[in-house]
Amino acid sequence: YHQFCKENKIHNKMIVFESFMGRKYADSPQAIYEEMIKDDYFNDFTFVWSFRKPQEKVTIPALNRAVLIKYRSKEFYNYYAKAKYIVSNSRIDNIIQRRDGQIYVQTWHGTPLKRLGYDIEVGDNALHTKDELNKLYKLDSERYTYLLSPSAFCTEKFSSAFNLPVNNPNVEIVQEGYPRNDFLSNYKLDDVQRVRKSLGIENVDKKIILYAPTWRDNQYKNGGYSLDLPVDFKKL
């Protein structure tokens, strides 16, 4: 990575996108990217997406416009070294530094209704101690140029969770909402019908309740995080 930094100038019209550490094509990075590829202003930009399994994403039509790279590959570090813009919704690789002239937009991926980062008082993470987690959040947050926030509540919690007054007092928090949520304000009736049909619920009068618990960082087995469901769905 450092050799690539020495060898490459920053490409002012190159953007690297990453979502959930390369695991998904999703969330606000996806929403930002899909707006950009519809805008003629970005016709001569190079878009790059980082995935752990890029071969599985080649069938996504919107990604025809992007260069797909493998997470933490040699190509990955090359693009991160020379891209003007980095857009991610989670921590990026610890090796990556924000070079002079680069812009790192951290979108994050939700409202912290649970304690996060430096706000955690009792650490029971399955993989890291509390101090280790704080170091990881410090490494990432001190690189932010912009941090997106959907609300005043989030702005307050992000500031303390990432210890921004100490780690990055110059970060600009953009409290304008999450790009991923634009769809929730702009959907059409056809979208509602499409979702209902995909769920096998075509009765327009039937109420749908979404149960979507977040992951638990103290539940881990078989090489991944798990969730012990507290709900008996049949009984419900």
Disulfide bonds with the S-S distance in Angstrom:
none
